[in-house]
Amino acid sequence: MTKSAIRFDEVTLGYDRRPAIHHLDGAIASGSLTAIVGPNGAGKSTLLKGIVGTLSPLSGQIHLDATAPSRVAYLPQAAELDRSFPLSVYDLVAMGLWSRAGSFGGIGRKDRGRIEEALAAVGLTGFERRPISTLSGGQMQRALFARLLLQDAELILLDEPFTAIDAKTTADLLDLVTRWHTEKRTVVAVLHDLDTVRRVFPETLLIAREPVAWGETGAVLSAENLLKARRMVEAHDPHAAPCHRHAA
């Protein structure tokens, strides 16, 4: 039997008691590489927030099987990050060690070596002392991926990690995603570029406020399923009463 990393038991997530995604039931296998796709407003980012625990389900449960909270790494959308904070690239990347060393654990020689290796892995050697406010979008995303490398997590959650960055950076960071997959880590990414999903991600969950299709990427991303998802989101009434449907 395939071991699951994440299990959803009739999960409904939302805000102000109104569902943003509902009736999600199923599992993401341990060590899998899964894309979450759907039209704008489909609930993709909301689902990641539910997995990481920053948003509690309105109903149902999300189980992270045998994964301690310290072994979960989460990269939110770039728009949610405050780049005005006076922080250097080195310090930003070093934050990836906090889950292991603690906020006051200090950084020793071995840790400094790991930080340098992570910066080199994402092509940012020489950027250590630059303020993050001076970085381009692609450079910032490289720094955030370096921080993820240091977290050494079993479960990695990425929310639109390749939006508004250049093709070279996207290719380099996708190489890291593929590396994590070969290391048997579980990677879940919200993505918009379906060509990238088809090329890199073996498994896909297509949602439109509720699951439309889930499984092998080629089958999920059929024209019929994509049209169904778009129509479901377009038909959504934000003022409708909360849904009380239960699984049969």
C-alpha positions as CSV (number, residue, x, y, z in Angstrom):
1,M,0.0,0.0,0.0
2,T,1.3,3.5,-0.9
3,K,2.1,5.6,2.1
4,S,0.3,9.0,2.2
5,A,2.0,12.2,3.2
6,I,-1.3,14.2,3.3
7,R,-4.8,12.9,3.7
8,F,-8.0,15.0,3.3
9,D,-11.2,13.7,5.0
10,E,-14.1,15.6,3.5
11,V,-12.3,18.9,4.0
12,T,-14.0,22.3,3.7
13,L,-11.9,25.4,4.0
14,G,-13.0,29.0,3.8
15,Y,-13.3,32.5,5.3
16,D,-16.0,34.0,7.5
17,R,-17.8,30.6,7.4
18,R,-18.1,30.6,3.7
19,P,-16.3,27.8,1.8
20,A,-13.5,28.6,-0.6
21,I,-12.9,24.9,-1.2
22,H,-15.1,22.1,-0.1
23,H,-15.7,18.3,-0.2
24,L,-12.1,17.4,-0.7
25,D,-11.4,13.8,0.1
26,G,-8.3,11.8,-0.9
27,A,-4.5,11.6,-0.3
28,I,-1.2,12.8,-1.6
29,A,1.3,10.0,-1.7
30,S,4.6,10.3,0.2
31,G,7.4,11.2,-2.1
32,S,5.1,12.3,-4.9
33,L,5.4,15.5,-7.0
34,T,1.9,17.0,-7.3
35,A,0.6,20.2,-9.0
36,I,-2.5,22.0,-7.8
37,V,-4.2,23.8,-10.7
38,G,-7.4,25.6,-11.4
39,P,-8.9,28.9,-12.6
40,N,-8.4,32.1,-10.6
41,G,-10.5,31.9,-7.5
42,A,-10.5,28.1,-7.4
43,G,-9.2,27.8,-3.9
44,K,-5.6,26.7,-4.7
45,S,-3.8,29.0,-2.2
46,T,-6.4,28.4,0.4
47,L,-5.8,24.7,0.2
48,L,-2.0,25.2,0.8
49,K,-2.8,27.4,3.8
50,G,-5.0,24.6,5.2
51,I,-2.3,22.0,4.7
52,V,0.4,24.1,6.5
53,G,-2.1,24.9,9.3
54,T,-2.5,28.7,9.0
55,L,-6.2,28.2,8.1
56,S,-8.3,25.7,10.1
57,P,-10.9,23.6,8.2
58,L,-14.5,24.7,8.6
59,S,-15.3,20.9,8.5
60,G,-13.4,17.7,7.9
61,Q,-9.8,17.1,8.7
62,I,-6.3,17.3,7.1
63,H,-3.8,14.8,8.3
64,L,0.0,15.1,7.8
65,D,1.0,11.5,8.2
66,A,4.3,11.0,10.1
67,T,5.5,14.5,9.3
68,A,6.4,16.7,12.2
69,P,5.6,20.4,11.8
70,S,9.3,21.2,11.7
71,R,9.7,19.0,8.6
72,V,7.2,21.1,6.6
73,A,8.5,23.9,4.4
74,Y,6.0,26.5,2.9
75,L,6.7,29.1,0.3
76,P,3.8,31.6,0.0
77,Q,3.1,33.8,-3.0
78,A,5.6,36.6,-3.6
79,A,2.9,39.1,-3.0
80,E,2.6,38.0,0.6
81,L,6.2,38.7,1.4
82,D,7.4,42.0,2.9
83,R,10.6,42.9,1.0
84,S,10.9,46.3,2.8
85,F,12.2,44.6,5.9
86,P,16.0,45.4,6.4
87,L,17.3,41.9,5.8
88,S,20.3,40.7,3.9
89,V,20.2,37.7,1.5
90,Y,22.4,35.8,3.9
91,D,20.1,36.4,6.8
92,L,17.1,35.5,4.8
93,V,18.6,32.2,3.8
94,A,19.9,31.5,7.3
95,M,16.3,31.6,8.5
96,G,16.0,28.1,7.0
97,L,18.0,26.8,9.9
98,W,15.6,28.1,12.6
99,S,13.4,25.0,12.7
100,R,16.5,23.0,13.8
101,A,18.6,25.5,15.7
102,G,15.9,27.7,17.1
103,S,15.8,31.5,17.0
104,F,18.7,31.9,19.5
105,G,20.6,28.7,18.6
106,G,23.4,30.6,16.8
107,I,25.1,29.7,13.5
108,G,28.3,27.7,13.7
109,R,31.0,27.0,11.1
110,K,29.1,24.0,9.8
111,D,25.9,26.0,9.4
112,R,27.8,28.8,7.6
113,G,29.1,26.2,5.2
114,R,25.5,24.9,4.6
115,I,24.3,28.5,3.9
116,E,27.1,29.0,1.4
117,E,26.3,25.7,-0.3
118,A,22.6,26.7,-0.5
119,L,23.4,30.1,-2.0
120,A,25.7,28.4,-4.6
121,A,23.0,25.9,-5.5
122,V,20.6,28.7,-6.5
123,G,23.3,30.8,-8.2
124,L,23.5,33.6,-5.6
125,T,27.2,33.3,-4.5
126,G,28.3,36.9,-4.0
127,F,24.9,38.2,-3.1
128,E,25.2,37.5,0.7
129,R,25.3,41.1,1.9
130,R,22.8,42.5,-0.5
131,P,19.5,43.8,1.0
132,I,16.6,41.8,-0.1
133,S,14.9,45.0,-1.2
134,T,17.4,45.4,-4.0
135,L,16.8,41.9,-5.5
136,S,14.9,41.3,-8.8
137,G,11.9,39.0,-8.6
138,G,13.9,36.1,-9.9
139,Q,16.8,36.7,-7.5
140,M,14.4,36.9,-4.5
141,Q,12.8,33.6,-5.5
142,R,16.3,32.0,-5.8
143,A,17.0,33.2,-2.2
144,L,13.8,31.8,-0.9
145,F,14.6,28.4,-2.6
146,A,18.0,28.5,-0.8
147,R,16.1,28.9,2.4
148,L,14.0,25.9,1.6
149,L,17.1,23.9,0.9
150,L,18.3,24.6,4.4
151,Q,15.0,23.6,6.0
152,D,15.6,20.1,4.7
153,A,11.9,19.3,4.9
154,E,10.1,16.1,4.1
155,L,7.0,18.0,2.8
156,I,7.5,21.1,0.6
157,L,4.6,23.4,-0.3
158,L,5.1,26.0,-3.0
159,D,2.4,28.6,-3.9
160,E,2.9,29.9,-7.4
161,P,6.7,29.8,-7.2
162,F,7.4,30.7,-10.8
163,T,5.1,33.6,-11.3
164,A,6.7,36.7,-12.8
165,I,10.2,35.4,-12.9
166,D,12.5,34.9,-15.9
167,A,12.8,31.6,-17.9
168,K,16.3,30.9,-16.7
169,T,15.4,31.2,-13.1
170,T,12.3,29.1,-13.6
171,A,14.4,26.4,-15.2
172,D,17.0,26.4,-12.5
173,L,14.4,26.2,-9.7
174,L,12.5,23.5,-11.5
175,D,15.7,21.5,-11.4
176,L,15.7,21.9,-7.6
177,V,12.1,20.7,-7.5
178,T,13.0,17.6,-9.5
179,R,16.0,17.0,-7.2
180,W,13.7,17.0,-4.2
181,H,11.4,14.5,-5.9
182,T,14.4,12.2,-6.6
183,E,15.2,12.5,-2.9
184,K,11.8,11.1,-2.1
185,R,10.5,14.3,-0.6
186,T,6.8,15.2,-1.1
187,V,6.4,18.4,-3.2
188,V,3.1,20.1,-3.7
189,A,3.0,23.2,-5.9
190,V,0.2,25.6,-7.0
191,L,0.9,26.4,-10.6
192,H,-0.7,28.3,-13.6
193,D,1.6,27.2,-16.4
194,L,0.0,24.0,-17.6
195,D,2.9,23.3,-20.0
196,T,5.2,23.1,-17.0
197,V,2.8,20.9,-15.1
198,R,2.5,18.5,-18.0
199,R,6.3,18.4,-18.5
200,V,7.4,18.1,-14.8
201,F,4.6,17.0,-12.5
202,P,3.4,13.4,-12.7
203,E,0.3,14.0,-10.5
204,T,-2.2,16.8,-10.6
205,L,-5.2,18.0,-8.6
206,L,-7.6,20.2,-10.6
207,I,-9.9,22.2,-8.4
208,A,-12.6,24.7,-8.9
209,R,-13.7,25.3,-5.3
210,E,-14.2,21.6,-5.1
211,P,-12.2,18.7,-6.8
212,V,-12.8,18.3,-10.5
213,A,-10.2,15.7,-11.3
214,W,-7.2,14.1,-9.5
215,G,-4.6,11.7,-10.7
216,E,-2.2,11.2,-13.6
217,T,-1.5,14.7,-15.1
218,G,-2.2,13.8,-18.7
219,A,-5.7,12.5,-17.8
220,V,-6.5,15.3,-15.4
221,L,-5.6,18.1,-17.8
222,S,-8.0,17.1,-20.5
223,A,-9.9,19.8,-22.4
224,E,-13.1,18.6,-20.9
225,N,-11.9,18.8,-17.3
226,L,-10.4,22.3,-17.8
227,L,-13.6,23.6,-19.4
228,K,-15.6,22.1,-16.5
229,A,-13.4,23.8,-13.9
230,R,-13.6,27.2,-15.6
231,R,-17.4,27.0,-15.8
232,M,-17.7,25.9,-12.1
233,V,-15.7,28.9,-11.0
234,E,-17.6,31.3,-13.3
235,A,-20.9,30.0,-11.9
236,H,-19.9,30.5,-8.3
237,D,-22.1,32.9,-6.3
238,P,-20.0,34.6,-3.5
239,H,-23.2,35.5,-1.7
240,A,-24.6,32.0,-1.6
241,A,-25.4,30.4,1.7
242,P,-22.8,28.0,3.1
243,C,-22.9,24.6,1.5
244,H,-24.1,21.8,3.8
245,R,-23.8,18.9,1.3
246,H,-22.2,15.8,2.8
247,A,-20.7,12.8,1.1
248,A,-23.1,10.0,0.4
